[in-house]
């Protein structure tokens, strides 16, 4: 995992290229006038991993869902979306 920083002006002017240039494990810290803003761009899977470490209810819900899958308590794509699509 690597961390990078970018100024808000550079980010605004190069948003698409900046996002394309980020790797899956990169974390981009955003600065304004040379100071960190407390805002970051992070991959959603990395964010989920961080949430797992802090939220016991989230951890329990994931464990419960995995048990349901093992027991075959799942729905097919058609059962979930039916005629919607």
N, C-alpha and C positions, 0 to 999 in steps of 0.2 A: 504494500500500500504506500502510495506516495502522496504528499501534500503539495499543493501549489497555491499561489496567491495571484489575484488579478485586481486591478483597479476598476471601479465601476464604469469609468469612461471607456476603458479598453474592452470591458465585457459588453457594454452596450453597442459599441462599434463593431465587435467581432463575435457576437453571441453564437451564431451557427458554427463558425470555425472553431471556437473555443470548446463548445460541447462535443463536436466531432473529434477533437484532439484529446479528449479525456479518455483514459482507460477505465475499465470496469472498477478497479480498486482505487482510482484517484479521488481525492477530496480537494475541492477547489474553494479556498477561503476568499471572500470578497472584501476588498479594502475601499475606503473612501477617503480621499485626501491623505493617503498614507497610513491610515489607521484601520485596523480590523473592525468590521461592522457587526460581527456576530452572526453573519449569514454565510451559508455554505451551499455548494452544489455537490450532491453525493448520489451514488447509484442507489436505486431503491432496494436492491437486495442487501447491500451493506447496511442501509438504514434499518431494514427488518432485523438483521442480525444484532444491531445495537439495541433495538427495542426489546428483543428477546432477553438480553442481558439485564434489563431494568424492570420489565413488567411481568410479574408472576402470573397475573390473570391471562396475559397473552400466551405465556409458556404453557399454562394449563389448557387453553383452548386449542393450541396446536397439538398437544399430546392427545387430547380428546378426539380431535379430527383424525389423527393418524390411527387411533384405535378403531374408530368407525370404519375407516378404509379397510383395515385388516379384517373386520367382521363382514365386509361386503355391504355395508350400509351406505351405498352411494347411489347417485342418480345418473342416468345417461344424459348426453347432450340434448337429445330430443325431449326428455322429460323436463329438463330445466327450461329450455327455450321454446319448445313446442312450435306453435305457428308464428311466433314473434318474428323470426328471421325468414 
